[in-house]
Amino acid sequence: GDSVTQMEGPVTLSEEAFLTINCTYTATGYPSLFWYVQYPGEGLQLLLKATKADDKGSNKGFEATYRKETTSFHLEKGSVQVSDSAVYFCALSAYGSSNTGKLIFGQGTTLQVKP
Amino acid sequence: EAGVAQSPRYKIIEKRQSVAFWCNPISGHATLYWYQQILGQGPKLLIQFQNNGVVDDSQLPKDRFSAERLKGVDSTLKIQPAKLEDSAVYLCASSSPTGGVETQYFGPGTRLLVL
């Protein structure tokens, strides 16, 4: 079945460092790809999305490009802030014989940014 | 626009007791989802509704979990009887097509602890 794999955390960075969180997926169809963020004590928030190959999603300085050839959707940010400390989830959504548009999530990557 | 509302936010019960969670989706969203998020893992779909009909409940432990969405608006998820392994955060989401793709918006979640 469809699945998402993220790099394990926690990822600890200093403020203004460059961030990459790796995400790869397995899907039989042509899924849409998402990054959600979960701040401490809060619910999941959509960070960005991409719906087809070579699309780039971006928001709040974060970006990710849908790479069909490598089945990847890595999250990047050029300069992280302490306020970016959170858990980041990569997810896919697909429609087909066994998929009804539900989100399939990776296990999450915890980011800690130190001042 | 009001977000997805959930209650209660926290619940502590003894094993074998019953518990119910409530969700009110974003106005106008036809699709509603319940996810279970166990500590350290990504959320997993329990059940998906389209209006008041069930689209996918393949991962719902039907011997103890039940859910309904009467009138196609708010929804209730029930566990009876609860087991220790049901300790998790229960997330409700609703979706609408945004920019050509169904995008899910999450509530704050209900954190359940079963003792």
Interface residues (C-beta under 8 A of the other chain):
Chain A: V4 S32 Y36 E42 G43 L44 Q45 L46 K49 T51 F89 A91 S93 T100 G101 K102 L103 F105 G106 Q107 G108
Chain B: V4 T31 Y33 Y35 G40 Q41 G42 P43 K44 L45 Q48 V55 D56 L91 A93 S95 G99 G100 V101 E102 T103 Q104 Y105 F106 G107 P108 G109
